[in-house]
Amino acid sequence: MDINEIIPAVDNAVYNALNRFFRKDKLYSINSIAKRLGVAHTTIKKLVLQGVIQATKDGKFISEESINDYLRNKEKK
């Protein structure tokens, strides 16, 4: 294998690794989501318990993607 073939392969592998690392969703506390949406902490907690908003397994954090999904679904109604 020639060095000119190795460099693009390494560059591609590094790019893919960095892309996977930085694509991870940001996680927010229920409190920060409640403040962001202008509702009570208990409102967000209820939506998580009802399964309307997806949270981490421990129920303490919500991803940006989950909030965006919730807001998109809310707009449709």
Jmol script that loads the backbone (N, CA, C; Angstrom):
load data "model"
ATOM      1  N   MET A   1       0.851  -1.176   0.000  1.00  0.00           N
ATOM      2  CA  MET A   1       0.000   0.000   0.000  1.00  0.00           C
ATOM      3  C   MET A   1       0.897   1.239   0.000  1.00  0.00           C
ATOM      4  N   ASP A   2       0.548   2.168  -0.819  1.00  0.00           N
ATOM      5  CA  ASP A   2       1.282   3.421  -0.980  1.00  0.00           C
ATOM      6  C   ASP A   2       0.840   4.429   0.083  1.00  0.00           C
ATOM      7  N   ILE A   3       1.724   5.320   0.483  1.00  0.00           N
ATOM      8  CA  ILE A   3       1.415   6.347   1.481  1.00  0.00           C
ATOM      9  C   ILE A   3       0.245   7.215   1.033  1.00  0.00           C
ATOM     10  N   ASN A   4       0.115   7.444  -0.268  1.00  0.00           N
ATOM     11  CA  ASN A   4      -0.986   8.255  -0.798  1.00  0.00           C
ATOM     12  C   ASN A   4      -2.335   7.558  -0.633  1.00  0.00           C
ATOM     13  N   GLU A   5      -2.327   6.256  -0.442  1.00  0.00           N
ATOM     14  CA  GLU A   5      -3.564   5.510  -0.188  1.00  0.00           C
ATOM     15  C   GLU A   5      -3.866   5.465   1.308  1.00  0.00           C
ATOM     16  N   ILE A   6      -2.841   5.493   2.121  1.00  0.00           N
ATOM     17  CA  ILE A   6      -3.014   5.398   3.575  1.00  0.00           C
ATOM     18  C   ILE A   6      -3.593   6.690   4.152  1.00  0.00           C
ATOM     19  N   ILE A   7      -3.083   7.827   3.712  1.00  0.00           N
ATOM     20  CA  ILE A   7      -3.500   9.112   4.293  1.00  0.00           C
ATOM     21  C   ILE A   7      -5.005   9.339   4.147  1.00  0.00           C
ATOM     22  N   PRO A   8      -5.597   9.169   2.965  1.00  0.00           N
ATOM     23  CA  PRO A   8      -7.052   9.366   2.883  1.00  0.00           C
ATOM     24  C   PRO A   8      -7.830   8.391   3.772  1.00  0.00           C
ATOM     25  N   ALA A   9      -7.353   7.174   3.904  1.00  0.00           N
ATOM     26  CA  ALA A   9      -8.036   6.189   4.746  1.00  0.00           C
ATOM     27  C   ALA A   9      -8.000   6.612   6.211  1.00  0.00           C
ATOM     28  N   VAL A  10      -6.848   7.091   6.652  1.00  0.00           N
ATOM     29  CA  VAL A  10      -6.712   7.564   8.036  1.00  0.00           C
ATOM     30  C   VAL A  10      -7.561   8.812   8.237  1.00  0.00           C
ATOM     31  N   ASP A  11      -7.490   9.752   7.293  1.00  0.00           N
ATOM     32  CA  ASP A  11      -8.297  10.963   7.379  1.00  0.00           C
ATOM     33  C   ASP A  11      -9.778  10.623   7.484  1.00  0.00           C
ATOM     34  N   ASN A  12     -10.226   9.667   6.704  1.00  0.00           N
ATOM     35  CA  ASN A  12     -11.632   9.266   6.720  1.00  0.00           C
ATOM     36  C   ASN A  12     -11.999   8.637   8.057  1.00  0.00           C
ATOM     37  N   ALA A  13     -11.135   7.809   8.603  1.00  0.00           N
ATOM     38  CA  ALA A  13     -11.390   7.167   9.891  1.00  0.00           C
ATOM     39  C   ALA A  13     -11.445   8.203  11.016  1.00  0.00           C
ATOM     40  N   VAL A  14     -10.521   9.152  10.977  1.00  0.00           N
ATOM     41  CA  VAL A  14     -10.506  10.215  11.998  1.00  0.00           C
ATOM     42  C   VAL A  14     -11.764  11.068  11.864  1.00  0.00           C
ATOM     43  N   TYR A  15     -12.120  11.423  10.650  1.00  0.00           N
ATOM     44  CA  TYR A  15     -13.338  12.207  10.415  1.00  0.00           C
ATOM     45  C   TYR A  15     -14.560  11.485  10.967  1.00  0.00           C
ATOM     46  N   ASN A  16     -14.701  10.206  10.676  1.00  0.00           N
ATOM     47  CA  ASN A  16     -15.853   9.431  11.144  1.00  0.00           C
ATOM     48  C   ASN A  16     -15.890   9.347  12.665  1.00  0.00           C
ATOM     49  N   ALA A  17     -14.736   9.161  13.285  1.00  0.00           N
ATOM     50  CA  ALA A  17     -14.682   9.087  14.751  1.00  0.00           C
ATOM     51  C   ALA A  17     -15.083  10.422  15.370  1.00  0.00           C
ATOM     52  N   LEU A  18     -14.554  11.507  14.857  1.00  0.00           N
ATOM     53  CA  LEU A  18     -14.902  12.830  15.387  1.00  0.00           C
ATOM     54  C   LEU A  18     -16.378  13.151  15.144  1.00  0.00           C
ATOM     55  N   ASN A  19     -16.876  12.770  14.001  1.00  0.00           N
ATOM     56  CA  ASN A  19     -18.275  13.015  13.679  1.00  0.00           C
ATOM     57  C   ASN A  19     -19.193  12.267  14.645  1.00  0.00           C
ATOM     58  N   ARG A  20     -18.875  11.024  14.947  1.00  0.00           N
ATOM     59  CA  ARG A  20     -19.671  10.247  15.910  1.00  0.00           C
ATOM     60  C   ARG A  20     -19.605  10.880  17.292  1.00  0.00           C
ATOM     61  N   PHE A  21     -18.438  11.349  17.677  1.00  0.00           N
ATOM     62  CA  PHE A  21     -18.263  11.945  18.998  1.00  0.00           C
ATOM     63  C   PHE A  21     -19.076  13.227  19.150  1.00  0.00           C
ATOM     64  N   PHE A  22     -19.028  14.096  18.173  1.00  0.00           N
ATOM     65  CA  PHE A  22     -19.672  15.400  18.296  1.00  0.00           C
ATOM     66  C   PHE A  22     -21.157  15.384  17.942  1.00  0.00           C
ATOM     67  N   ARG A  23     -21.663  14.310  17.367  1.00  0.00           N
ATOM     68  CA  ARG A  23     -23.083  14.242  17.038  1.00  0.00           C
ATOM     69  C   ARG A  23     -23.933  13.857  18.232  1.00  0.00           C
ATOM     70  N   LYS A  24     -23.327  13.459  19.313  1.00  0.00           N
ATOM     71  CA  LYS A  24     -24.102  13.056  20.480  1.00  0.00           C
ATOM     72  C   LYS A  24     -25.007  14.195  20.914  1.00  0.00           C
ATOM     73  N   ASP A  25     -26.226  13.830  21.283  1.00  0.00           N
ATOM     74  CA  ASP A  25     -27.185  14.837  21.736  1.00  0.00           C
ATOM     75  C   ASP A  25     -26.744  15.469  23.036  1.00  0.00           C
ATOM     76  N   LYS A  26     -27.009  16.737  23.136  1.00  0.00           N
ATOM     77  CA  LYS A  26     -26.809  17.418  24.402  1.00  0.00           C
ATOM     78  C   LYS A  26     -27.951  17.007  25.319  1.00  0.00           C
ATOM     79  N   LEU A  27     -27.650  16.847  26.586  1.00  0.00           N
ATOM     80  CA  LEU A  27     -28.668  16.485  27.566  1.00  0.00           C
ATOM     81  C   LEU A  27     -28.935  17.667  28.485  1.00  0.00           C
ATOM     82  N   TYR A  28     -30.196  17.840  28.821  1.00  0.00           N
ATOM     83  CA  TYR A  28     -30.616  18.939  29.674  1.00  0.00           C
ATOM     84  C   TYR A  28     -31.409  18.394  30.851  1.00  0.00           C
ATOM     85  N   SER A  29     -31.328  19.077  31.984  1.00  0.00           N
ATOM     86  CA  SER A  29     -32.106  18.677  33.155  1.00  0.00           C
ATOM     87  C   SER A  29     -33.570  19.043  32.926  1.00  0.00           C
ATOM     88  N   ILE A  30     -34.426  18.406  33.682  1.00  0.00           N
ATOM     89  CA  ILE A  30     -35.852  18.727  33.593  1.00  0.00           C
ATOM     90  C   ILE A  30     -36.072  20.192  33.949  1.00  0.00           C
ATOM     91  N   ASN A  31     -35.352  20.679  34.942  1.00  0.00           N
ATOM     92  CA  ASN A  31     -35.478  22.086  35.331  1.00  0.00           C
ATOM     93  C   ASN A  31     -35.130  23.032  34.191  1.00  0.00           C
ATOM     94  N   SER A  32     -34.032  22.758  33.507  1.00  0.00           N
ATOM     95  CA  SER A  32     -33.622  23.655  32.428  1.00  0.00           C
ATOM     96  C   SER A  32     -34.611  23.612  31.266  1.00  0.00           C
ATOM     97  N   ILE A  33     -35.189  22.447  30.992  1.00  0.00           N
ATOM     98  CA  ILE A  33     -36.200  22.339  29.938  1.00  0.00           C
ATOM     99  C   ILE A  33     -37.456  23.100  30.347  1.00  0.00           C
ATOM    100  N   ALA A  34     -37.856  22.973  31.605  1.00  0.00           N
ATOM    101  CA  ALA A  34     -39.039  23.682  32.093  1.00  0.00           C
ATOM    102  C   ALA A  34     -38.847  25.195  31.950  1.00  0.00           C
ATOM    103  N   LYS A  35     -37.689  25.690  32.324  1.00  0.00           N
ATOM    104  CA  LYS A  35     -37.406  27.123  32.189  1.00  0.00           C
ATOM    105  C   LYS A  35     -37.422  27.541  30.726  1.00  0.00           C
ATOM    106  N   ARG A  36     -36.812  26.728  29.895  1.00  0.00           N
ATOM    107  CA  ARG A  36     -36.729  27.022  28.459  1.00  0.00           C
ATOM    108  C   ARG A  36     -38.116  27.099  27.822  1.00  0.00           C
ATOM    109  N   LEU A  37     -39.035  26.224  28.268  1.00  0.00           N
ATOM    110  CA  LEU A  37     -40.380  26.198  27.701  1.00  0.00           C
ATOM    111  C   LEU A  37     -41.366  27.064  28.471  1.00  0.00           C
ATOM    112  N   GLY A  38     -40.934  27.608  29.591  1.00  0.00           N
ATOM    113  CA  GLY A  38     -41.805  28.480  30.374  1.00  0.00           C
ATOM    114  C   GLY A  38     -42.928  27.747  31.087  1.00  0.00           C
ATOM    115  N   VAL A  39     -42.639  26.526  31.536  1.00  0.00           N
ATOM    116  CA  VAL A  39     -43.624  25.737  32.275  1.00  0.00           C
ATOM    117  C   VAL A  39     -43.007  25.257  33.581  1.00  0.00           C
ATOM    118  N   ALA A  40     -43.839  24.665  34.426  1.00  0.00           N
ATOM    119  CA  ALA A  40     -43.363  24.171  35.717  1.00  0.00           C
ATOM    120  C   ALA A  40     -42.566  22.878  35.557  1.00  0.00           C
ATOM    121  N   HIS A  41     -41.668  22.660  36.496  1.00  0.00           N
ATOM    122  CA  HIS A  41     -40.879  21.420  36.556  1.00  0.00           C
ATOM    123  C   HIS A  41     -41.816  20.210  36.557  1.00  0.00           C
ATOM    124  N   THR A  42     -42.890  20.291  37.334  1.00  0.00           N
ATOM    125  CA  THR A  42     -43.817  19.153  37.439  1.00  0.00           C
ATOM    126  C   THR A  42     -44.506  18.848  36.107  1.00  0.00           C
ATOM    127  N   THR A  43     -44.724  19.860  35.296  1.00  0.00           N
ATOM    128  CA  THR A  43     -45.336  19.640  33.974  1.00  0.00           C
ATOM    129  C   THR A  43     -44.428  18.779  33.114  1.00  0.00           C
ATOM    130  N   ILE A  44     -43.147  19.121  33.071  1.00  0.00           N
ATOM    131  CA  ILE A  44     -42.195  18.340  32.271  1.00  0.00           C
ATOM    132  C   ILE A  44     -42.049  16.941  32.854  1.00  0.00           C
ATOM    133  N   LYS A  45     -41.988  16.835  34.176  1.00  0.00           N
ATOM    134  CA  LYS A  45     -41.860  15.530  34.831  1.00  0.00           C
ATOM    135  C   LYS A  45     -43.043  14.635  34.469  1.00  0.00           C
ATOM    136  N   LYS A  46     -44.254  15.196  34.479  1.00  0.00           N
ATOM    137  CA  LYS A  46     -45.450  14.423  34.106  1.00  0.00           C
ATOM    138  C   LYS A  46     -45.376  13.958  32.653  1.00  0.00           C
ATOM    139  N   LEU A  47     -44.932  14.837  31.761  1.00  0.00           N
ATOM    140  CA  LEU A  47     -44.809  14.463  30.348  1.00  0.00           C
ATOM    141  C   LEU A  47     -43.790  13.343  30.153  1.00  0.00           C
ATOM    142  N   VAL A  48     -42.737  13.365  30.941  1.00  0.00           N
ATOM    143  CA  VAL A  48     -41.738  12.288  30.888  1.00  0.00           C
ATOM    144  C   VAL A  48     -42.351  10.991  31.401  1.00  0.00           C
ATOM    145  N   LEU A  49     -43.031  11.053  32.532  1.00  0.00           N
ATOM    146  CA  LEU A  49     -43.645   9.848  33.112  1.00  0.00           C
ATOM    147  C   LEU A  49     -44.720   9.265  32.207  1.00  0.00           C
ATOM    148  N   GLN A  50     -45.426  10.117  31.467  1.00  0.00           N
ATOM    149  CA  GLN A  50     -46.459   9.670  30.533  1.00  0.00           C
ATOM    150  C   GLN A  50     -45.868   9.162  29.217  1.00  0.00           C
ATOM    151  N   GLY A  51     -44.577   9.380  29.019  1.00  0.00           N
ATOM    152  CA  GLY A  51     -43.927   8.942  27.788  1.00  0.00           C
ATOM    153  C   GLY A  51     -44.080   9.912  26.632  1.00  0.00           C
ATOM    154  N   VAL A  52     -44.615  11.088  26.896  1.00  0.00           N
ATOM    155  CA  VAL A  52     -44.782  12.100  25.853  1.00  0.00           C
ATOM    156  C   VAL A  52     -43.425  12.681  25.468  1.00  0.00           C
ATOM    157  N   ILE A  53     -42.573  12.872  26.448  1.00  0.00           N
ATOM    158  CA  ILE A  53     -41.190  13.315  26.220  1.00  0.00           C
ATOM    159  C   ILE A  53     -40.272  12.187  26.674  1.00  0.00           C
ATOM    160  N   GLN A  54     -39.365  11.796  25.790  1.00  0.00           N
ATOM    161  CA  GLN A  54     -38.413  10.741  26.107  1.00  0.00           C
ATOM    162  C   GLN A  54     -37.275  11.311  26.941  1.00  0.00           C
ATOM    163  N   ALA A  55     -36.890  10.583  27.977  1.00  0.00           N
ATOM    164  CA  ALA A  55     -35.791  11.002  28.848  1.00  0.00           C
ATOM    165  C   ALA A  55     -34.792   9.850  28.982  1.00  0.00           C
ATOM    166  N   THR A  56     -33.700  10.124  29.672  1.00  0.00           N
ATOM    167  CA  THR A  56     -32.731   9.068  29.957  1.00  0.00           C
ATOM    168  C   THR A  56     -33.398   8.021  30.853  1.00  0.00           C
ATOM    169  N   LYS A  57     -32.772   6.877  30.972  1.00  0.00           N
ATOM    170  CA  LYS A  57     -33.359   5.777  31.752  1.00  0.00           C
ATOM    171  C   LYS A  57     -33.693   6.180  33.181  1.00  0.00           C
ATOM    172  N   ASP A  58     -32.875   7.028  33.784  1.00  0.00           N
ATOM    173  CA  ASP A  58     -33.149   7.457  35.152  1.00  0.00           C
ATOM    174  C   ASP A  58     -34.189   8.573  35.214  1.00  0.00           C
ATOM    175  N   GLY A  59     -34.608   9.087  34.065  1.00  0.00           N
ATOM    176  CA  GLY A  59     -35.647  10.102  34.005  1.00  0.00           C
ATOM    177  C   GLY A  59     -35.205  11.497  34.387  1.00  0.00           C
ATOM    178  N   LYS A  60     -33.914  11.708  34.518  1.00  0.00           N
ATOM    179  CA  LYS A  60     -33.420  13.002  34.989  1.00  0.00           C
ATOM    180  C   LYS A  60     -33.012  13.954  33.873  1.00  0.00           C
ATOM    181  N   PHE A  61     -32.699  13.420  32.706  1.00  0.00           N
ATOM    182  CA  PHE A  61     -32.206  14.261  31.617  1.00  0.00           C
ATOM    183  C   PHE A  61     -32.981  14.012  30.339  1.00  0.00           C
ATOM    184  N   ILE A  62     -33.076  15.067  29.535  1.00  0.00           N
ATOM    185  CA  ILE A  62     -33.814  15.020  28.278  1.00  0.00           C
ATOM    186  C   ILE A  62     -32.885  15.525  27.183  1.00  0.00           C
ATOM    187  N   SER A  63     -32.888  14.822  26.062  1.00  0.00           N
ATOM    188  CA  SER A  63     -32.019  15.231  24.959  1.00  0.00           C
ATOM    189  C   SER A  63     -32.671  16.347  24.147  1.00  0.00           C
ATOM    190  N   GLU A  64     -31.835  17.071  23.452  1.00  0.00           N
ATOM    191  CA  GLU A  64     -32.298  18.132  22.548  1.00  0.00           C
ATOM    192  C   GLU A  64     -33.249  17.541  21.511  1.00  0.00           C
ATOM    193  N   GLU A  65     -32.916  16.373  21.003  1.00  0.00           N
ATOM    194  CA  GLU A  65     -33.747  15.714  20.001  1.00  0.00           C
ATOM    195  C   GLU A  65     -35.135  15.394  20.554  1.00  0.00           C
ATOM    196  N   SER A  66     -35.210  14.930  21.799  1.00  0.00           N
ATOM    197  CA  SER A  66     -36.507  14.617  22.411  1.00  0.00           C
ATOM    198  C   SER A  66     -37.375  15.858  22.554  1.00  0.00           C
ATOM    199  N   ILE A  67     -36.768  16.970  22.941  1.00  0.00           N
ATOM    200  CA  ILE A  67     -37.514  18.220  23.063  1.00  0.00           C
ATOM    201  C   ILE A  67     -38.000  18.679  21.693  1.00  0.00           C
ATOM    202  N   ASN A  68     -37.135  18.592  20.689  1.00  0.00           N
ATOM    203  CA  ASN A  68     -37.540  18.984  19.343  1.00  0.00           C
ATOM    204  C   ASN A  68     -38.674  18.108  18.831  1.00  0.00           C
ATOM    205  N   ASP A  69     -38.615  16.808  19.096  1.00  0.00           N
ATOM    206  CA  ASP A  69     -39.706  15.902  18.712  1.00  0.00           C
ATOM    207  C   ASP A  69     -41.009  16.301  19.389  1.00  0.00           C
ATOM    208  N   TYR A  70     -40.931  16.580  20.679  1.00  0.00           N
ATOM    209  CA  TYR A  70     -42.105  16.995  21.444  1.00  0.00           C
ATOM    210  C   TYR A  70     -42.710  18.262  20.863  1.00  0.00           C
ATOM    211  N   LEU A  71     -41.878  19.245  20.567  1.00  0.00           N
ATOM    212  CA  LEU A  71     -42.372  20.509  20.041  1.00  0.00           C
ATOM    213  C   LEU A  71     -42.964  20.350  18.637  1.00  0.00           C
ATOM    214  N   ARG A  72     -42.352  19.516  17.817  1.00  0.00           N
ATOM    215  CA  ARG A  72     -42.903  19.263  16.472  1.00  0.00           C
ATOM    216  C   ARG A  72     -44.272  18.599  16.577  1.00  0.00           C
ATOM    217  N   ASN A  73     -44.387  17.602  17.447  1.00  0.00           N
ATOM    218  CA  ASN A  73     -45.663  16.909  17.630  1.00  0.00           C
ATOM    219  C   ASN A  73     -46.732  17.833  18.213  1.00  0.00           C
ATOM    220  N   LYS A  74     -46.316  18.732  19.074  1.00  0.00           N
ATOM    221  CA  LYS A  74     -47.228  19.677  19.701  1.00  0.00           C
ATOM    222  C   LYS A  74     -47.774  20.647  18.643  1.00  0.00           C
ATOM    223  N   GLU A  75     -46.915  21.063  17.708  1.00  0.00           N
ATOM    224  CA  GLU A  75     -47.332  21.991  16.647  1.00  0.00           C
ATOM    225  C   GLU A  75     -48.348  21.360  15.717  1.00  0.00           C
ATOM    226  N   LYS A  76     -48.239  20.045  15.493  1.00  0.00           N
ATOM    227  CA  LYS A  76     -49.141  19.333  14.584  1.00  0.00           C
ATOM    228  C   LYS A  76     -50.572  19.290  15.119  1.00  0.00           C
ATOM    229  N   LYS A  77     -50.706  19.351  16.441  1.00  0.00           N
ATOM    230  CA  LYS A  77     -52.039  19.218  17.036  1.00  0.00           C
ATOM    231  C   LYS A  77     -52.815  20.501  17.009  1.00  0.00           C
TER     232      LYS A  77
END
end "model"
wireframe off; spacefill off
backbone 0.3
color backbone group
